[in-house]
Each structure stands twice: as C-alpha cells, then as structure tokens.
Amino acid sequence: QVQLVESGGGLVQAGGSLRLSCAASGRTSSRYVMGWFRQAPGKERECVVSITWSGSSTYYVDSVKGRFTISRGNVKNTVYLQMNSLKPEDTAIYYCAADQWEVRPGRDPLYWGQGTQVTGSS
C-alpha cells in the first residue's frame, strides 16, 4: 500500500501563486507515475498534470498550460505542483495521484491522496 500526503493548499487572490506538495510513503520501492487531479463543485474530477518517474515526460491539461508546473523532488516519490496566475476557475479540491503505469485522463490511478482545497478568489 502507498499513502499520499498533500500539503500547500489555501486561498489566494486571482493572479497569485500556490505550491502543492505530495509525498508518498509505504510501499515506495516501486517507481510511480504521479500527478494531480482536481474536482470543482458540481463538476467531474479531471486530470490536471502528471509526471513520469524519471521526470522526462509530463502531461498538462490545456487550461493550465503555461501557468502550472509539475516537478519531482530529490526524493523521487515526492512531487510538487507550482501554480501561478491562479484563476477563480482553478478553485477545486486537488488530489495527488500515483500509479505504476499511468496517470492520465480517463483512467483512475491506483492511489489517491486525501485532497487539499485550492481557492482562487476574484
């Protein structure tokens, strides 16, 4: 089993920045693709970003390209999501995700974090 612990959510004015962190613990000997989903009120959960184990490949949903950046920490099973130029429409609960194969739209990953609220106020 793998536990994902997120931190860094909060309230920020539109145009501001936040940095989310996610650390995996437990069975971390395996190599995991990691990423972030988000779910806004009344909307379906969507895959926002993901990064491969090596960090060589990333995915970004169109709505966050150029504003969000996912990166790996020095400890490989740690990822960060730098969110710049936040918009009110970025308001959602953000969930860290991990899977041994893929983190992408249309596929539920093996492991989920508990979620952290991000609110971009107008």
C-alpha positions as CSV (number, residue, x, y, z in Angstrom):
1,Q,0.0,0.0,0.0
2,V,1.0,3.6,-0.7
3,Q,-0.2,6.6,1.2
4,L,-0.1,10.0,-0.4
5,V,0.0,13.1,1.8
6,E,-0.6,16.5,0.2
7,S,0.1,19.9,1.6
8,G,0.1,23.5,0.4
9,G,-3.5,24.3,-0.5
10,G,-5.2,27.5,0.5
11,L,-6.9,30.7,-0.5
12,V,-5.1,33.1,-2.9
13,Q,-6.3,36.1,-4.9
14,A,-6.6,35.8,-8.6
15,G,-3.2,36.1,-10.2
16,G,-1.4,34.8,-7.2
17,S,0.6,31.6,-6.7
18,L,0.5,28.4,-4.6
19,R,2.7,25.4,-4.4
20,L,1.3,22.0,-3.6
21,S,3.4,19.1,-2.4
22,C,2.7,15.4,-2.3
23,A,4.8,12.8,-0.6
24,A,4.3,9.1,-1.0
25,S,5.0,6.7,1.9
26,G,4.6,3.0,2.4
27,R,5.5,0.7,-0.5
28,T,7.7,3.3,-2.2
29,S,10.2,0.9,-3.6
30,S,8.3,0.8,-6.8
31,R,8.5,3.5,-9.4
32,Y,5.4,5.6,-9.7
33,V,4.0,7.9,-12.2
34,M,2.5,10.8,-10.1
35,G,0.2,13.6,-10.8
36,W,-2.7,15.8,-9.7
37,F,-6.4,15.6,-10.3
38,R,-8.9,18.3,-9.3
39,Q,-12.6,18.4,-8.7
40,A,-14.6,21.6,-8.6
41,P,-18.1,21.8,-7.1
42,G,-20.7,20.3,-9.5
43,K,-18.0,19.1,-11.9
44,E,-16.3,15.8,-12.7
45,R,-12.8,15.1,-11.5
46,E,-10.2,15.9,-14.1
47,C,-6.6,15.0,-14.5
48,V,-4.6,18.3,-14.4
49,V,-0.9,17.2,-14.6
50,S,1.3,14.2,-14.4
51,I,4.9,13.3,-14.5
52,T,6.8,10.1,-15.1
53,W,9.2,8.5,-12.7
54,S,12.2,9.9,-14.5
55,G,10.6,13.3,-14.9
56,S,11.3,13.1,-18.7
57,S,7.6,13.3,-19.7
58,T,4.8,15.4,-18.4
59,Y,1.1,16.0,-19.2
60,Y,-0.8,19.2,-18.7
61,V,-4.5,19.8,-19.3
62,D,-4.9,22.7,-21.8
63,S,-6.4,25.0,-19.2
64,V,-3.3,25.1,-17.1
65,K,-0.5,25.1,-19.7
66,G,1.9,27.9,-19.2
67,R,0.7,28.5,-15.6
68,F,1.2,25.3,-13.7
69,T,4.4,23.3,-13.4
70,I,4.8,19.8,-12.0
71,S,8.2,18.6,-10.8
72,R,9.9,15.8,-8.9
73,G,11.7,16.3,-5.7
74,N,15.1,15.0,-4.8
75,V,13.2,12.2,-3.1
76,K,11.7,10.6,-6.1
77,N,8.3,9.8,-4.7
78,T,7.7,13.4,-4.0
79,V,6.1,15.8,-6.4
80,Y,5.4,19.5,-6.5
81,L,2.8,21.5,-8.3
82,Q,3.7,25.1,-8.8
83,M,0.5,27.1,-9.7
84,N,1.0,30.6,-11.0
85,S,-1.5,33.1,-12.3
86,L,-4.3,31.4,-10.5
87,K,-7.8,32.0,-11.7
88,P,-11.2,31.6,-9.9
89,E,-11.9,28.7,-12.2
90,D,-8.9,26.8,-10.7
91,T,-10.9,26.6,-7.5
92,A,-11.2,22.9,-6.6
93,I,-10.1,20.2,-4.4
94,Y,-6.7,18.9,-5.7
95,Y,-5.9,15.3,-5.3
96,C,-2.5,13.8,-5.6
97,A,-2.4,10.5,-7.5
98,A,0.1,7.7,-8.2
99,D,0.1,4.7,-10.3
100,Q,2.8,2.2,-11.5
101,W,1.7,2.7,-15.1
102,E,-0.2,5.9,-16.0
103,V,-1.7,9.0,-14.5
104,R,-3.9,10.4,-17.3
105,P,-7.4,11.5,-18.2
106,G,-9.9,8.7,-18.4
107,R,-8.1,6.3,-16.1
108,D,-8.3,6.1,-12.3
109,P,-4.9,5.8,-10.7
110,L,-4.1,3.2,-8.1
111,Y,-3.6,5.6,-5.2
112,W,-5.2,8.8,-4.2
113,G,-4.3,11.4,-1.6
114,Q,-6.9,12.9,0.7
115,G,-7.2,16.1,-1.2
116,T,-6.4,19.7,-0.5
117,Q,-8.6,22.8,-1.2
118,V,-7.3,25.4,-3.5
119,T,-9.4,28.6,-3.9
120,G,-8.6,31.4,-6.3
121,S,-10.7,34.4,-5.3
122,S,-11.8,37.1,-7.8
